[in-house]
């Protein structure tokens, strides 16, 4: 089982931008129903790709600075970072295949 950790504005650079492996970041909030709807899919993606992909979640209410930096205007937004750069993006609740396709294009 892959571990999904939480990142904050304070830990984002070290956990995501400086990661040796690609990182999928799930920008979400407690009050966001579509965010809760895709949570099991994000977990499956983490489990299926754990050795080649790191998966983290960022609560936009607790850490508003980073989402602002990356122009996150609606949630859920999923960004995949590789070598400190955005390499993929999905916005809204999507089927698992869309997530896997994006991950496959990056890892």
C-alpha positions in Angstrom: 0.0 0.0 0.0 1.4 3.4 -1.0 1.5 6.1 1.5 -0.3 9.4 0.6 1.2 12.2 2.7 0.0 15.7 3.2 2.1 18.7 2.1 1.8 22.3 3.1 3.1 25.6 1.8 6.1 25.1 4.1 6.9 21.5 2.9 5.9 21.8 -0.8 9.3 22.7 -2.1 11.2 19.9 -0.4 8.5 17.2 -0.9 7.4 18.1 -4.4 9.8 20.4 -6.3 13.0 18.7 -5.1 11.7 15.1 -5.3 13.8 12.7 -7.3 10.6 11.0 -8.6 7.6 12.5 -10.2 5.0 13.7 -7.7 1.2 13.8 -8.1 -0.3 16.6 -6.1 -4.1 16.5 -5.2 -5.3 20.0 -4.4 -8.5 19.6 -2.3 -10.6 20.9 0.6 -12.8 19.2 3.2 -15.9 20.9 1.9 -15.4 19.8 -1.7 -17.7 16.9 -2.7 -15.9 16.1 -6.0 -12.6 16.0 -4.1 -14.0 13.4 -1.8 -15.4 11.5 -4.8 -11.9 11.2 -6.4 -10.1 10.3 -3.2 -10.4 6.5 -3.8 -9.1 7.0 -7.4 -6.1 8.9 -6.1 -5.5 6.2 -3.6 -5.6 3.5 -6.4 -3.2 5.5 -8.5 -0.8 5.7 -5.6 -1.1 2.0 -5.0 -0.7 1.1 -8.7 2.2 3.4 -9.3 3.9 3.6 -5.9 7.4 2.6 -6.9 7.6 5.2 -9.7 5.4 8.0 -8.4 4.9 9.9 -5.1 1.4 11.0 -4.3 0.6 13.8 -1.9 -2.4 15.9 -1.0 -2.6 19.7 -0.3 -5.5 21.2 1.6 -6.0 24.6 -0.1 -7.7 26.0 3.0 -4.7 25.2 5.2 -2.1 26.2 2.6 -3.4 28.9 0.2 -0.1 30.2 -1.0 1.0 27.3 -3.2 -2.3 26.8 -5.0 -2.2 30.6 -5.8 1.3 30.2 -7.2 0.1 27.5 -9.6 -3.1 29.3 -10.6 -5.4 26.7 -9.0 -8.9 28.2 -9.4 -11.1 25.2 -8.9 -10.8 21.9 -7.1 -10.1 19.1 -7.3 -7.1 20.0 -9.4 -4.4 17.4 -9.9 -0.9 18.4 -10.9 2.0 16.1 -11.7 5.4 17.5 -11.1 8.6 16.1 -12.7 12.0 17.7 -12.0 10.3 20.6 -10.3 8.1 21.5 -13.2 4.4 20.9 -13.9 4.2 18.0 -16.3 0.5 17.2 -16.3 -2.8 18.7 -15.0 -6.4 17.5 -14.5 -9.2 19.6 -13.2 -12.4 18.2 -11.8 -13.7 14.7 -11.0 -12.5 12.4 -13.8 -12.4 8.6 -14.4 -9.4 6.7 -13.2 -8.2 6.1 -16.8 -7.6 9.9 -17.2 -5.4 9.9 -14.1 -3.5 6.8 -15.2 -3.0 8.2 -18.7 -1.5 11.4 -17.3 0.8 9.5 -14.9 1.9 7.2 -17.7 2.9 10.2 -19.9 5.2 11.5 -17.1 6.8 8.5 -15.4 
